[in-house]
Amino acid sequence: MAFLQKFLIRTLYAVILLAAVLVLNFSMMHLAPGDVADTISQSMGGADEEVLAQIRADYGLDQPFLVQLGRYMGNVLQFNLGYSFFYNAPVTDLILERLPATLLLVFTAQILALGIGVVLGVISARRPNGIASHFVTMLALFGYSAPVFWTGILLLIAFSLKIQWFPVAGMRDVTIEGGFFTHALDVARHLVLPVITLGSLFLALYSRLARATMMEVLGSDYVRTAKAKGLTEREVVYKHALKNSLSPVITLAGLQFSAVISGAVLVEAVFSWPGLGTLAFQSIIARDTPTILGILFFSALVVIAGNLLTDLALRLVDPRVGGKR
């Protein structure tokens, strides 16, 4: 019951935070120079004041700021994120259309980076002065310092242009014919380089943190007691130490989820991946305000939901988290 109460309170805080983000995003876009009417007139090659006034009236831009904000918040509550003048389609439909590609890329990169990072961290922690530990250190140094777009370009040159193992861009080859498994394999081939690029930075973070926390746990009293009872090193590491060392890594994974979403913009731009990152990039260039606001809202929603799920995962891994003190 206490867990449910705390979860409901955190959910309420999340809703308030999301509303604050909506207001801030809308205010920033309102304060930016130019508006939808200016962008449409530029695409038309120019327009007089009468046409501009009519466009602003059609989009409700002639109303006071608070009226526009109230209408926008009301539409969001009805899951109506507006209409894109650049794509000539509802923003909600555009996001839902691009969402599966971004989720596939982001979750695959996050899960692989988290899993491999924890494994590398545990292996290096068992032998702090061994070759594996030095390898993890060098991997973390490279992964953390290299920009994702630079890593992506290098991978494209090496494995798409030179060796030609993987496709250059896109998510699938439209010329391929076959069944479900044929198309799934084709998507997987297109996914390899973007996942490696996006996951490289977070693999470095997770491996270093897992190594540090595992070394700290292995030096604790209860681990020495378990060894004194005659348990094997494998049992001590994977049945006792690993579970207690995962909490900081899971916390970091939840906090870094927002960075994964933002990094996807650069990765999708490099590999022409048809997801939300590419949509955001094109909308910014086109100054498509409704689409930009919709993507910002969805990104904030994902980050806040990710933090809630991280809190739940921490409580499942370590029930002491959030308990009475």
N, C-alpha and C positions, 0 to 999 in steps of 0.2 A: 504493500500500500504506500509506503514511504517512497519507494522507487517510482511508482506511478505519479505521485504528487510532484516529485522533483522533475519528472519528465514533462508534465503539463506546464509547470512553471517555466522551464527552459523553452518549451514550445511557444509560450506567450511572449517571452523575451525575444525569441526569434522572429515572431510576427511583427513586433514593434520595431525591431531592427530593420526588417525588410521594408516596412512602411517608411522609415527614415531614409533608407537608401533610395527608394522611389522618389521621394521629395527632393533629395539632393541631386539625383541624376536629372530630373526634369528641370530643376532650377538652373543647373549648369548649362544644359542645352538651351534654355531660354535666354541666358545671359550671353551665350556665344554670338558673335556677329553673324548676321544673315539669318535667313529662315527658309522654310520650304518654298515659299513663293519665289525668292531670289534664285534658288537652285533650279526650279522648274523653268523660270524665265531664261536662265542661262542656257539650259538645254534646248529651248525654243529659239535661241538666237537673239533674245531680247524681248521686252514687253513694256507697254506704257503703264502708267500708274493705275489706270482704270482696270486693266487686266490683273495687275498685281493685287489690287484691292479685292477683286473678285476671288482670286485664288486664296487669299488670306481669309476671306469670309467662308469659303467652302471648307477650309481646314480648321475653322474656328480660331484663327490667329488674331482676329480683330477684337477678341474678348479680353477682359482684364486677366492678369496673371493668375489670380486666385480662382477665377472661373475655369480657366484652362486646366489648372492643376486639379481642381475638384472633378472635372469631367474625365481627366486622364485616370485619376485614382478609381473613379467609379467604373470606368471601362476595364481596368486591370482586375478589379474584383469579379467582373463577369468574364474574365479570361479573354478579353478583347484588347490586344496590344496595338491596335491601329491598322492603318493601310499603307503599304509601301508604294510610293509614287514611282520609284525607280523600277521595281520588279512587277508593279501593277498586280499585286496580290496581297491578301491579308498577312500581317506580320506573323501571327500565330501559325499560319499554314507554312510559311517559310521556315520558321524555327523547327517545327515538327518534321518538316521534310529533310532538313539538314542534321537534325539531332542524332539519328542513329549512327551516322558516320563519325561524328565527334565522340559519342559515347563509346563506340567500338575502339577508336584510337586511344582515348584517354584512359578508359578502364583497363585495356590490355597493357598499356605502358605502365600504369600505376601498379597493377597486380604483379607484373613481371619484375618491375624494379623493387617492389617491396619483398617479394619472395626471394629473389636472387640476392638482394642486399642483406637480408637477414641471414641467409645461408653463408654468404661470404664473411659477414661479421662474426658469426659463431665460429667458423673454421679458423679465422685469424686470431680470435680471442683465445682459443685453446693453445695456440703456439704464438705468443706475442712477438717473439723474435725470429719467427720462421719466414720462409719464402712467401707463404700465403699472406702473412700480415703485411709484408712489404709490398706485395702486389695490390692488396686492398688500398693501401696508402697511396700508391701511385695512381690507381684507378680513380680514387676519390679526388685527387689533385687535378687530374685531367678533366674528369666529368664536371667538377664544380666550376672550373675556370673557363671552360670552352662554351661560347654562346651556342644555343641550340641551332640557330640558323646557319652558323659556320660549320657545325658538325653535320647538319643535313646536307649542305652543299658538298662537303668532302665525301660523304657517303654516296651522293648522287654521281659524282665524278668517278669514284673508284668502282662502285658496284653496278651502276646503270650505264655509264658511258664507256668505261674502259673494259670491264669484265663482262658487262651486260647480263648479270644474273637476275636482276630485278627490274621492274618497269620504272620508267623515268617519272611519271606523274599519273595522277588520277587514282580512282578506287577500283576500277574494273576495266577490262578490255571488252568493248562492245562487239568486237568481231568474233569472240569465242562462242561456240555453240556447244550445248551439252546440258546435263542435268544439274541438280542441286550441288553435288559434290564438285563438279567441274567449276562452277561459278564460285563456290566457297574457296576452293584452292586458288583461284585467280585473285579473289579479294585478299587472301592470306599473303600471296606474293607481293601485292601492292602495299600491304600493311607492314611488312618487315622493316623497311628503312625508316618510315615515320615513327614506328614504335621504338626502335633503337635510338633515334634522335631525341624523342621526347623523354624517354626513360633514362637516358644517360646521366642527366643532372641529378635525378632523384635516386638513382641507384647508388651514386657516390654518397649522398647524404645518409641513406638508410644503412649502407654497409659500415660507414664510420660510426654512426650512432649505435648500431647493433654491437659493434666491436667494443665500444667504450662501456656500454651498459652491461654487456656480458662479462667483461673483465672485472667490473665492479661487483657483480653478483657472485662470480666465482671466488672472490676474496672474502665473502661474508661468512659469518659463523655457522649458519645452518648448512652451508655447502661443505665446510670442513667437517661438520658432524656427520653428514651423509657419507663422506669419504671414509671417516673413521669407522662407520658401521659396516664397511666392506662393499659398498655399492661400486659398480664399475664406473669408469669415467663417462661412458656413454649415457648411463642411467642418470648420473649426477647432472650432466649438461642438458639432456633433452627432457627429462622428467621433472627436474627441480629448478634448474637455473634459467632455462629458456623462457618459461612462462612468466617469471618475475621480471625478465629483462625486456619483454615485448611492450610494456605499457608506454615508455617514452617513444618507441618507434611508431606505435599506432597513433599516438598524439601528433607526432611530426607529420605522419601521412595525412591526417585530417587537416592540419594547418596548411600543408603544402598543396592541398587539392585546388585552392584558388590559383596558385602559381601554375599548376598543370593546365588549367583552363586557359590562362593567359598565354602560356607557352604554346598552346595548341594553335593560336593565331599565327605565330611565326612558322611553326612546323607545317601547318596546312597551306600557308602561302608558298613555302619552298617546294612542297610536293604536290601542289594543286589538289589537295585533298578536299572533297566536296562537303565540308562540314560547316559548323558555326563560325570557326575561325576565318575561313574564306569569305563567308557571308558578311562577317563584321568588317573585314578588310575592304571588300568591295563597297559596302554601305558607307564607310567613312570617306572613301574617295568620292562617292556620289553624293555625299552629304544627305543621305537618306535618314532623316531624323527619327521617324517612327521605328524604322528597323533597328537603328542604333540603340534607342531606348528599350526596345523589346529584348535585344541581346543582353544589354546591361542588367535588365530585370531578371532574365533567366540565369545569368551568371551569378548574380547575388543570391538567387534562390538555391542554386546548386551548392554554393559555398556554405550557406547557412545550414542547409540540410546535411551537408557533409560533416559539419561540426557536430550536429546532433547525433548523427550516426557514429561518429568517432567517440562521443561520450558513452553511447550505448555499448560499443565494442570494448571500451576500457572497463566498463562495469562487468561485462561478461568474462573478460580475461582475468581481471583482478577485482573481486567483489568488495574489497576494502575501499576502492575508489568511491568517494562521495558518501562514505558512511559517517556515522556520528563520531565526532572527535571529542 
